[in-house]
């Protein structure tokens, strides 16, 4: 497909980046609204946890399948289908009479989000060929993702207080409908529809395996890692993924062709993308808890505490492509992970039971805001650089799956670390909780340090541009 002129590409990028904002914002909004959901529906903490977990499991389990479906059926068609399902499921959530119905609606939201996210990222790869233009587009994605996390936290508090938790679901309906209408105007319906059949056995084993693995990860931090349920889900998930690997070597049209996974640069890039989210995603959660539970901020104040970080993300992300061009993809990625490790370590050591936002969180969060777009953009560039037009959905599904499972794994592990160190003494509650958050963030810093070391390996290209890319590519 020949990329459209700069004008249409600007409109398409704005639409696709807004979709990223919606999907990130939705997760943050629901997390803020959960206490009000439990009070209204009479659900305990276990039931409330599955309001969030059902979405994560469906989203993580179906991203890879969503990318392949987009390649076969058409990217715009799958994008619109995902938004439609997300809107319908959000309406069902807004009308849910009980917790069980709400959990089912959240699972359906996750399916719609997986289809929309995989198709949106594949469309971005098709619209912006590898080079400076793609780096700028990925920077816009990173900026909107960072903004979505803070907007979701702030809007979750405002809407829940003013209109009730159900209004957060109806906001999804409205925004998804607006994006769908715009998609008809700015997206080319001819993209996708690659030749080849559909690997049903691969699709079933991969989706079930990833879903069960996500179930084990999100359930392990609550029920315990060595319980029969967690071990059973994890074992079954790993077994199905092994079956999936065997199926792919024999399928006529494999969901993930083995030669694709044989590329060292792609494998490393996806591992690094997962490690980045293993540190970043839980950090937002832990900082919000520290501001509220230890420093006494309101939920809205906890969300606003992340605003400076997001403003740095919005400022740095559009310039990431220029940094990559000047110093190279390899060095930019390593720099990003070093900053991520340093910022997380600084934040962990700065936490005190009697501190303040300005003395403990502000300065390290600014460093983390600079690190976030560097690691996000560079890992996405490296993971998708070699994708052929017919593989864009596959590439987007792989890197999105890596990021989603990194986020789920990081949240499960770091929350478990924080809980194990928190203790139960009321007299020293603030000190105990601070110690737990510090231990969790130190664990996150270790993940970032591992990623920094891996990024030094020579599998990634030293530069992400070719001589012809040096001509500015406006959009």
C-alpha positions as CSV (number, residue, x, y, z in Angstrom):
1,X,0.0,0.0,0.0
2,X,1.3,3.5,-0.9
3,X,1.2,5.8,2.0
4,X,-1.4,8.6,1.6
5,X,-0.5,12.2,1.4
6,X,0.6,14.1,4.6
7,X,-2.8,15.6,5.2
8,X,-4.8,12.4,5.4
9,X,-1.9,10.8,7.4
10,X,-2.1,13.5,10.0
11,X,-5.8,12.9,10.4
12,X,-5.3,9.1,10.6
13,X,-2.5,9.5,13.2
14,X,-4.7,11.8,15.4
15,X,-7.5,9.1,15.3
16,X,-5.2,6.2,16.0
17,X,-3.4,8.0,18.9
18,X,-6.8,9.1,20.3
19,X,-7.7,5.4,20.3
20,X,-4.6,4.6,22.4
21,X,-5.6,7.4,24.8
22,X,-9.1,5.9,25.1
23,X,-7.9,2.4,25.9
24,X,-5.3,3.6,28.5
25,X,-7.8,6.1,30.0
26,X,-10.5,3.4,30.4
27,X,-8.2,1.2,32.6
28,X,-7.3,4.1,34.8
29,X,-10.9,5.4,35.1
30,X,-12.3,2.0,36.2
31,X,-9.5,1.5,38.8
32,X,-10.5,4.8,40.4
33,X,-14.2,4.0,40.3
34,X,-13.9,0.5,41.8
35,X,-14.6,1.4,45.5
36,X,-17.8,3.1,44.4
37,X,-18.7,0.0,42.3
38,X,-18.2,-2.2,45.4
39,X,-20.4,0.0,47.6
40,X,-23.2,0.2,45.1
41,X,-23.3,-3.5,44.0
42,X,-22.3,-4.9,47.4
43,X,-19.3,-6.7,46.0
44,X,-16.3,-7.7,48.1
45,X,-12.6,-7.1,47.3
46,X,-12.4,-10.4,45.3
47,X,-15.3,-9.6,43.1
48,X,-14.0,-6.1,42.6
49,X,-10.6,-7.3,41.6
50,X,-12.2,-9.3,38.8
51,X,-13.9,-6.2,37.4
52,X,-10.3,-5.2,36.5
53,X,-8.8,-8.6,35.9
54,X,-11.5,-9.8,33.4
55,X,-10.5,-6.9,31.1
56,X,-6.8,-7.6,31.4
57,X,-7.1,-11.3,30.8
58,X,-9.3,-10.9,27.7
59,X,-7.1,-8.0,26.4
60,X,-3.8,-9.9,26.9
61,X,-5.1,-13.2,25.6
62,X,-6.6,-11.9,22.3
63,X,-4.0,-9.3,21.1
64,X,-2.1,-11.8,19.0
65,X,-5.2,-13.2,17.4
66,X,-6.6,-9.7,16.8
67,X,-3.4,-8.7,14.9
68,X,-3.7,-11.7,12.6
69,X,-7.5,-11.2,12.1
70,X,-6.7,-7.6,11.1
71,X,-4.2,-8.8,8.5
72,X,-6.8,-11.2,7.0
73,X,-10.1,-9.3,7.2
74,X,-8.9,-5.7,6.8
75,X,-7.5,-3.3,9.4
76,X,-10.2,-0.7,9.2
77,X,-12.9,-3.3,9.4
78,X,-11.4,-5.0,12.5
79,X,-10.7,-1.6,14.1
80,X,-14.3,-0.6,13.7
81,X,-15.5,-4.0,15.0
82,X,-13.3,-3.6,18.0
83,X,-14.6,-0.1,18.8
84,X,-18.2,-1.3,18.3
85,X,-17.8,-4.2,20.7
86,X,-16.0,-1.9,23.2
87,X,-19.0,0.6,23.0
88,X,-21.6,-2.2,23.3
89,X,-19.8,-3.8,26.3
90,X,-19.4,-0.4,28.0
91,X,-23.1,0.2,27.7
92,X,-23.8,-3.2,29.2
93,X,-21.4,-2.3,32.1
94,X,-23.2,1.0,32.6
95,X,-26.5,-0.9,32.9
96,X,-25.1,-3.9,34.9
97,X,-27.4,-4.9,37.8
98,X,-24.8,-6.9,39.6
99,X,-21.1,-7.7,39.9
100,X,-21.3,-10.8,37.7
101,X,-22.8,-8.9,34.8
102,X,-20.2,-6.2,35.2
103,X,-17.3,-8.7,35.1
104,X,-18.8,-10.2,31.9
105,X,-19.1,-6.7,30.4
106,X,-15.5,-6.0,31.3
107,X,-14.3,-9.2,29.6
108,X,-16.2,-8.2,26.4
109,X,-14.6,-4.7,26.7
110,X,-11.2,-6.5,26.8
111,X,-12.0,-8.4,23.6
112,X,-13.1,-5.2,21.8
113,X,-10.0,-3.3,23.1
114,X,-7.7,-6.1,21.8
115,X,-9.2,-6.0,18.3
116,X,-9.1,-2.2,18.2
117,X,-5.5,-1.9,19.6
118,X,-4.0,-4.5,17.3
119,X,-5.7,-3.0,14.2
120,X,-4.8,0.6,15.2
121,X,-1.1,-0.2,15.7
122,X,-1.0,-2.2,12.4
123,X,-2.6,0.8,10.6
124,X,0.1,3.1,12.0
125,X,2.8,0.7,10.7
126,X,1.3,0.8,7.3
127,X,0.7,4.5,7.2
128,X,4.3,5.4,8.4
129,X,7.1,3.4,6.8
130,X,10.1,2.5,8.9
131,X,12.2,5.7,9.5
132,X,11.8,9.2,11.0
133,X,8.0,9.4,10.2
134,X,7.3,6.2,12.0
135,X,9.4,7.3,15.0
136,X,7.4,10.6,15.2
137,X,4.1,8.6,15.0
138,X,5.2,6.2,17.7
139,X,6.1,9.2,19.8
140,X,2.6,10.6,19.4
141,X,1.3,7.2,20.6
142,X,3.5,7.3,23.6
143,X,2.5,10.8,24.5
144,X,-1.2,10.0,24.2
145,X,-0.7,6.8,26.3
146,X,0.9,8.8,29.1
147,X,-1.8,11.5,28.9
148,X,-4.5,8.8,29.0
149,X,-3.2,7.4,32.3
150,X,-3.5,10.8,34.1
151,X,-6.7,11.9,32.3
152,X,-8.3,8.5,33.3
153,X,-7.3,9.0,37.0
154,X,-8.6,12.6,37.1
155,X,-11.8,11.9,35.1
156,X,-12.5,8.8,37.1
157,X,-12.5,10.8,40.3
158,X,-14.5,13.7,38.9
159,X,-17.1,11.6,37.1
160,X,-17.5,9.2,40.0
161,X,-18.0,12.0,42.5
162,X,-20.3,14.0,40.3
163,X,-22.4,11.5,38.3
164,X,-21.6,8.1,39.8
165,X,-19.5,5.2,38.6
166,X,-21.8,4.2,35.8
167,X,-21.0,7.5,34.0
168,X,-17.5,6.2,33.5
169,X,-18.8,3.4,31.3
170,X,-21.1,5.8,29.3
171,X,-18.1,8.0,28.6
172,X,-16.5,5.0,26.7
173,X,-19.7,4.6,24.7
174,X,-19.6,8.3,23.6
175,X,-15.8,8.3,22.8
176,X,-15.9,5.0,20.9
177,X,-18.8,6.2,18.8
178,X,-17.0,9.4,17.9
179,X,-13.8,7.5,16.9
180,X,-15.8,5.1,14.8
181,X,-17.5,7.9,12.9
182,X,-14.1,9.6,12.3
183,X,-12.6,6.2,11.2
184,X,-15.0,6.1,8.2
185,X,-13.7,9.5,7.1
186,X,-9.9,9.1,7.5
187,X,-9.0,5.4,7.3
188,X,-8.4,3.6,4.0
189,X,-10.7,0.5,3.8
190,X,-8.3,-1.3,1.5
191,X,-5.6,-2.1,4.0
192,X,-5.1,-5.6,5.2
193,X,-6.8,-8.6,3.7
194,X,-3.5,-10.6,3.3
195,X,-3.6,-13.9,1.4
196,X,-3.5,-17.2,3.1
197,X,-5.9,-19.2,5.3
198,X,-6.6,-19.0,9.0
199,X,-4.9,-21.1,11.5
200,X,-7.8,-22.1,13.7
201,X,-5.8,-24.6,15.9
202,X,-3.1,-22.0,16.4
203,X,-5.6,-19.3,17.2
204,X,-7.4,-21.5,19.8
205,X,-4.3,-22.7,21.5
206,X,-2.6,-19.3,21.6
207,X,-5.7,-17.4,22.8
208,X,-6.5,-20.1,25.5
209,X,-2.9,-20.4,26.6
210,X,-2.3,-16.6,26.9
211,X,-5.7,-16.2,28.6
212,X,-4.9,-18.9,31.2
213,X,-1.4,-17.5,31.8
214,X,-2.9,-14.0,32.4
215,X,-5.4,-15.6,34.7
216,X,-2.6,-17.2,36.7
217,X,-0.6,-13.9,36.9
218,X,-3.5,-11.7,38.0
219,X,-4.9,-14.4,40.4
220,X,-1.5,-15.3,41.9
221,X,-1.0,-12.0,43.7
222,X,-4.4,-12.4,45.4
223,X,-4.9,-16.1,46.0
224,X,-1.2,-17.0,46.4
225,X,1.4,-18.2,43.9
226,X,1.4,-21.8,45.1
227,X,-2.3,-22.4,45.3
228,X,-3.8,-25.2,43.2
229,X,-5.8,-22.7,41.2
230,X,-2.8,-20.5,40.3
231,X,-0.6,-23.5,39.5
232,X,-3.3,-25.2,37.5
233,X,-4.0,-22.1,35.4
234,X,-0.4,-21.4,34.9
235,X,0.5,-25.0,34.0
236,X,-2.4,-25.3,31.6
237,X,-1.5,-22.0,30.0
238,X,2.1,-23.0,29.4
239,X,1.1,-26.5,28.1
240,X,-1.3,-24.9,25.6
241,X,1.5,-22.5,24.5
242,X,3.8,-25.5,23.9
243,X,1.0,-27.1,21.9
244,X,0.7,-23.8,19.9
245,X,4.4,-23.9,19.2
246,X,4.1,-27.4,17.8
247,X,1.0,-26.5,15.8
248,X,2.8,-23.6,14.1
249,X,5.5,-25.8,12.7
250,X,3.0,-27.9,10.8
251,X,0.2,-25.4,9.9
252,X,-0.2,-24.4,6.3
253,X,-0.9,-20.7,7.2
254,X,0.5,-20.4,10.8
255,X,-0.7,-17.6,13.1
256,X,2.9,-16.8,13.9
257,X,5.3,-18.2,11.3
258,X,8.3,-19.8,13.0
259,X,10.8,-17.8,10.7
260,X,9.4,-14.6,12.2
261,X,10.1,-15.7,15.8
262,X,13.6,-16.9,14.6
263,X,14.6,-13.2,14.1
264,X,17.0,-12.4,17.1
265,X,16.2,-8.7,16.9
266,X,12.5,-9.2,17.1
267,X,12.7,-11.6,20.0
268,X,15.0,-9.2,22.0
269,X,12.8,-6.2,21.2
270,X,9.7,-8.0,22.5
271,X,11.4,-9.1,25.7
272,X,12.6,-5.5,26.2
273,X,9.1,-4.2,25.5
274,X,7.7,-6.5,28.2
275,X,10.4,-5.5,30.7
276,X,9.7,-1.8,30.2
277,X,6.0,-2.3,31.1
278,X,7.0,-4.6,34.0
279,X,8.5,-1.5,35.7
280,X,6.3,1.3,34.3
281,X,2.8,0.1,34.7
282,X,3.0,-0.9,38.4
283,X,4.9,2.4,39.1
284,X,1.8,4.5,38.3
285,X,-0.3,2.3,40.6
286,X,2.2,2.3,43.5
287,X,2.7,6.1,43.3
288,X,-1.0,6.7,43.4
289,X,-1.3,4.4,46.5
290,X,1.5,6.1,48.3
291,X,0.1,9.5,47.7
292,X,-3.4,8.4,49.0
293,X,-2.6,5.8,51.7
294,X,0.5,7.3,53.2
295,X,0.4,11.1,52.4
296,X,-3.4,11.3,52.7
297,X,-4.3,12.7,49.3
298,X,-7.7,12.2,47.8
299,X,-8.1,9.9,44.7
300,X,-8.2,13.1,42.6
301,X,-5.1,14.4,44.3
302,X,-3.4,11.1,43.7
303,X,-4.1,11.3,40.0
304,X,-3.0,14.9,39.8
305,X,0.3,13.9,41.4
306,X,1.1,12.1,38.2
307,X,0.4,15.1,36.0
308,X,4.0,16.5,36.0
309,X,5.2,13.1,34.8
310,X,2.7,13.0,32.0
311,X,3.5,16.6,30.9
312,X,7.2,15.5,30.5
313,X,6.0,12.5,28.5
314,X,4.0,14.8,26.2
315,X,7.0,17.1,25.8
316,X,9.7,14.4,25.2
317,X,7.7,11.9,23.1
318,X,7.4,14.0,19.9
319,X,11.2,14.5,20.0
320,X,12.1,10.9,20.4
321,X,12.4,10.4,16.7
322,X,14.9,13.2,16.5
323,X,17.0,11.7,19.3
324,X,16.9,8.3,17.5
325,X,18.2,9.9,14.3
326,X,21.0,11.7,16.1
327,X,22.4,9.0,18.4
328,X,20.9,5.8,17.0
329,X,18.2,3.4,18.0
330,X,20.5,1.3,20.1
331,X,21.9,4.1,22.2
332,X,18.6,5.8,22.6
333,X,17.0,2.6,23.9
334,X,19.9,2.0,26.4
335,X,19.6,5.6,27.6
336,X,15.9,5.2,28.1
337,X,16.3,2.0,30.3
338,X,19.1,3.6,32.3
339,X,16.9,6.6,33.0
340,X,14.0,4.3,33.9
341,X,16.2,2.4,36.3
342,X,17.7,5.5,37.8
343,X,14.2,7.2,38.2
344,X,12.6,4.2,39.8
345,X,15.6,3.7,42.2
346,X,15.5,7.4,43.1
347,X,11.8,7.2,43.7
348,X,12.1,4.1,45.9
349,X,14.8,5.7,48.1
350,X,13.0,9.0,48.3
351,X,9.8,7.6,49.8
352,X,9.3,8.4,53.5
353,X,6.2,8.0,55.8
354,X,6.1,11.8,56.6
355,X,7.2,13.2,53.3
356,X,5.4,15.4,50.8
357,X,4.7,15.2,47.1
358,X,7.4,17.8,46.2
359,X,10.1,16.2,48.4
360,X,9.5,12.6,47.5
361,X,7.7,12.1,44.2
362,X,8.1,15.2,42.0
363,X,11.8,15.1,41.0
364,X,12.1,11.3,40.2
365,X,8.8,11.3,38.4
366,X,10.1,14.0,36.0
367,X,13.0,11.6,35.2
368,X,10.6,8.8,34.7
369,X,8.6,11.0,32.4
370,X,11.6,11.4,30.2
371,X,12.4,7.6,30.3
372,X,8.9,6.4,29.4
373,X,8.7,7.6,25.7
374,X,12.3,6.6,25.1
375,X,11.8,3.0,26.1
376,X,8.3,2.8,24.6
377,X,9.2,4.2,21.2
378,X,12.5,2.4,20.7
379,X,11.2,-1.0,21.7
380,X,8.2,-0.5,19.3
381,X,10.5,0.6,16.5
382,X,12.8,-2.4,17.0
383,X,9.9,-4.9,17.3
384,X,8.3,-3.8,14.1
385,X,11.2,-2.6,11.9
386,X,11.4,-5.8,9.8
387,X,7.7,-6.3,9.3
388,X,6.4,-6.7,5.8
389,X,3.1,-5.1,4.8
390,X,1.3,-8.4,5.2
391,X,2.8,-8.9,8.7
392,X,1.9,-5.5,10.3
393,X,-1.0,-7.0,12.2
394,X,1.2,-9.9,13.4
395,X,4.0,-7.4,14.5
396,X,1.5,-5.2,16.3
397,X,-0.1,-8.2,18.0
398,X,3.3,-9.5,19.2
399,X,4.6,-6.3,20.7
400,X,1.2,-5.4,22.2
401,X,1.0,-8.9,23.8
402,X,4.5,-8.5,25.1
403,X,3.7,-5.1,26.7
404,X,0.4,-6.3,28.1
405,X,1.9,-9.3,29.7
406,X,4.8,-7.3,31.0
407,X,2.2,-4.9,32.7
408,X,0.2,-7.8,34.1
409,X,3.4,-9.6,35.4
410,X,4.8,-6.4,36.8
411,X,1.7,-5.5,38.6
412,X,1.2,-9.0,40.0
413,X,4.8,-9.3,41.2
414,X,5.4,-5.8,42.5
415,X,2.0,-5.7,44.4
416,X,2.9,-9.1,45.9
417,X,6.3,-7.7,47.0
418,X,4.6,-4.6,48.5
419,X,2.0,-6.6,50.3
420,X,4.6,-9.0,51.8
421,X,6.5,-6.1,53.3
422,X,3.6,-3.9,54.4
423,X,2.7,-5.7,57.6
424,X,-0.5,-5.1,59.7
425,X,0.5,-3.0,62.6
426,X,-1.9,0.0,62.9
427,X,0.6,2.1,64.9
428,X,3.2,1.9,62.2
429,X,0.9,1.6,59.2
430,X,2.4,4.5,57.3
431,X,6.0,3.3,57.8
432,X,5.0,-0.3,57.0
433,X,3.2,0.7,53.8
434,X,6.1,2.9,52.7
435,X,8.5,0.0,53.3
436,X,6.3,-2.1,51.1
437,X,6.1,0.4,48.2
438,X,9.9,1.0,48.5
439,X,10.6,-2.8,48.2
440,X,8.3,-3.0,45.2
441,X,9.9,-0.1,43.4
442,X,13.4,-1.5,44.1
443,X,12.2,-4.7,42.4
444,X,11.0,-2.6,39.4
445,X,14.4,-0.9,39.2
446,X,16.0,-4.3,39.0
447,X,13.8,-5.2,36.1
448,X,14.8,-1.9,34.4
449,X,18.5,-2.6,35.1
450,X,18.2,-6.1,33.5
451,X,16.6,-4.4,30.4
452,X,19.4,-1.9,30.2
453,X,22.0,-4.7,30.2
454,X,20.1,-6.7,27.5
455,X,19.7,-3.6,25.3
456,X,23.5,-3.3,25.1
457,X,23.6,-6.6,23.2
458,X,24.4,-6.3,19.5
459,X,21.2,-7.8,18.1
460,X,19.5,-4.4,17.5
461,X,20.5,-2.2,14.6
462,X,22.9,0.6,15.5
463,X,20.7,3.0,13.5
464,X,17.0,2.9,12.6
465,X,17.3,4.9,9.4
466,X,18.7,4.5,6.0
467,X,20.2,7.3,3.9
468,X,16.9,7.9,2.1
469,X,15.2,8.4,5.4
470,X,17.2,11.5,6.1
471,X,14.9,13.6,4.0
472,X,12.2,15.0,6.3
473,X,9.0,13.1,5.9
474,X,6.2,15.5,7.0
475,X,2.8,14.3,8.2
